[in-house]
């Protein structure tokens, strides 16, 4: 038996980088003050439970004086397909969120299986929206049970 581990999303996911693309845009800095955008997907390579998502301004403080920008994390059962997708976390990034401070959603318990993906996107705020930074997430190993342990098979 192993002990449960936890860590950043790169312990459990890898960037989905299509053949025609030469950079991992999903890992790049996000400009949430620019037009709303989809920043790409991460594909689950080890079964896990998503516990926390976040956004941290690094290049420019975040704000939107009328409506705040949002960072959205969406679970997809099939990579690059919106069929059956579910928003699992929406971060509202308030006006004047300082560089180096983080907005988090730490109340999560969303299971991911190998082959699922998580899409990261943002919507722009209104009233001079700003904000350049990075998304982040934390996950933990799923508990070892027959359903997710390839070394065990239920008896007939």
N, C-alpha and C positions, 0 to 999 in steps of 0.2 A: 504494500500500500504506500502511496506517496502522499506527501503533505500538500494541501492546496496552496497554490501560488497566486500572486496577483502582480499587476504591473501595468505599464502603459500599453496602448493598443497595439504597438508594434510587436509585442510578445505573442499576440494572437491573430493578427491580421497583416496582410501585405498589400501594397498599393496595386490597384488594377490599372496597369499601363498598357493600353492597346498598342498593337504592333506599329501603327502609323505615328504614334506619339513618342517623342524622345525624352520627355521629362515627366516626373511624377508630380503633376499639378496639385494632386490631392494633399501633398506634403508641403506645398509652397505657402508663403505668407498670403493671407486673405485681405482684400481691401473691401471691408463691409460698408464703406462710404461710397463705393462705386456701384454700378448697376447690379441688380440682383443676379446671382449666378450659382451654378452647380459647380462645385470644385472637384468632383470625382468621387471614386469609391475605394473602399478598402475591403478586401476579400478575407473572410475568416478561414484560417488554416489550422486552428486548434479550437475545439469547442470551449466556450467560455460564457461568462455572465457579465454583461456590461453594467458597471456600477456607477460610473461618473462621466459626465461630459463637461467640457469647459471651453472658454475662449479667453485669451490673454492679449490685450493690445501691446504691441512691441514697437511698431514703427510710427504710430500716431494714436493719440488718445481717441477713445470712441465716444460718439454722441449722435444725437438726432433730437433737436429741440422740440419737434412736434410729435414724431413717432420714432421710437428707438429701432435701430437695426436688430435683426434676429439672426441667429446661427441655428441651423436645423440639421438634426441627425436622423436619418431615415433608414430603417432596416428593410432589406430586400431579400426575399427567399432565393431569387435568381439574379446574379450580377447583371447589370445593364438593362434590367427589365423592371418597369414600374408595376407590373402585375403582382398584386398581393402585398405591396409595400405598406409600411406603417411608420408614421413619425414616432420616434421613441423619446426624443428630447428636443425642446425648443428653448434656446437661451435668448432672453431679452437683454440686450446690451444697453444699459441706461446712459443717458447723457453724462458726459464728463467722467467716464470710466478711465481711470489713469493708466498710463503705461506701466506694465509690470504687475498690475492687479488682475485678478481672475474672476470671471463670472462663471459659476458652476451649477450644475444640476447633479447633486450627489445622492438623490433619492431613487436611484434606478436599480432594477433587477431584471434585465432583459437577456434572455438566453439566445446565444448564437451557435449554430451548428456549422461544421466545415462546409464551405460552399456558399453560405449566406454572405451578404455584403452589407456595408453601411455606407450610405451616401452622405456627403457633407455639402451643404449649400447655405446660402444666406439671402435674406431679403433686405433691401435698402430701407433705411428710415427716411423721414422727411424733415424739412427744416434744417438745412445744411448738415446732412449726415456725414460722419467721419469715422475712421477706425481702421487701422491696419495692424494685423496680428496673426496669431496662430490658434487653431483649434487643438484640443487635446482630449484624451479619454483614458479611463482606467477600466480594467476588466480583471476578473479572477477565474481560476479554473472552475469548471462545473464539477459538482460533487460526483464521485465515482458511483454510478449505479449501472445496472445491467443495460439500460437503454443507451448509454453513451460510452460504455466500456467495451472496446472491440475484443478484449480478452475473455469476455464472458458471454455465454449463450444460454438463454432460458430453455429449460427442459420442455419437451413436447408434452 
